[in-house]
Structure formats: structure tokens, C-alpha cells
Amino acid sequence: MELVFITIFPDMFTGPFDTGVLGIARKNGAARYRVVNLRDFAEDRYGSVDDYPYGGGPGMVMMAPTIVQAVESVLPGEGPGTAPVLLMDPAGEVFSHQKALDLAGHERIVFICGRYKGVDERVHELVVTERVSIGDYILSGGDLPALVVADA
């Protein structure tokens, strides 16, 4: 199984992949991890990945084109629907043991780790197959929830 994490904080994933259950899975060849730095797909020299919401409103959201390009880079020629593309989102379906079992049957899972005020809604229409929440609370981003799902 390959787990792909699209994030703006790739360093958050270094330790967890070398320890505990995730480290054992890697060592035994049961899992491969790939961390994709979303800033590598930024269209400006500053590595910008956020902008004002397309429809207006306060705060910043992660830009759709950048996320779509990152997802397409890990699913080359395959396109959306060939692997689950999960957006870690507090408004998503609450993660459960049954969901963990369902995901375990896939060869690849792509996690989009959001930040800021969220992700441009167009991302949901273009690449996301499911929104997943790890509970009724809000964290600073989707990186830790993605690791929780990966650990399960």
C-alpha cells in the first residue's frame, strides 16, 4: 500500500514514518509513504498556495489549481477515482473502524492536508472522493488527522 500526503508542512511526517506501527509497516514492506510538498506546485516564486476565497469572504483558502496539479502528479494517467483522494475536513464523514477497513483494501490512498480557512470548493468537484473528519473539533490543519487515519 502506498500512502501519499499532500501538505505544506512535509517535515511533520518525518518522525511518524520511522516509529511505531507506521515505522514497522514501512520496514516490513507493507507500506510506502510519499510526502508531496504542495508548494512545489505553486505558480509564483514565493510558493503561494493560498488566496482569497473565489466567491469572496474573510480569510484565505488553499487554491484549487495547486491542489489539483499535486493530485494529478501522484495519479499520472490514472485520474481521479482510481484511488481514494481524501480531504481531511472537520465537516467530513467521521472516521470509523469500518472506514479504516474499507480504505485498507486500496493499493494507494491520497491525503490532502488542508490549512487556513479551508480548501477552495472547486477541489471537491475536481479531485476529492471523500471528506474525512477525525472528530467534532478543529485542528490547525489536516496533517495530524491524516496521520491518525494512516495509523488506523
Sequence and secondary structure as in RCSB ss.txt:
>XXXX:A:sequence
MELVFITIFPDMFTGPFDTGVLGIARKNGAARYRVVNLRDFAEDRYGSVDDYPYGGGPGMVMMAPTIVQAVESVL
PGEGPGTAPVLLMDPAGEVFSHQKALDLAGHERIVFICGRYKGVDERVHELVVTERVSIGDYILSGGDLPALVVA
DA
>XXXX:A:secstr
 EEEEEES GGGGTTGGGSHHHHHHHHTTS EEEEEEGGGG SSTT   EES TT  SS EE HHHHHHHHHHHS
TTT TTSS EEEEEEEEEE  HHHHHHHHT SEEEEEE  TT B THHHHHT SEEEESSSS  S SHHHHHHHH
H 
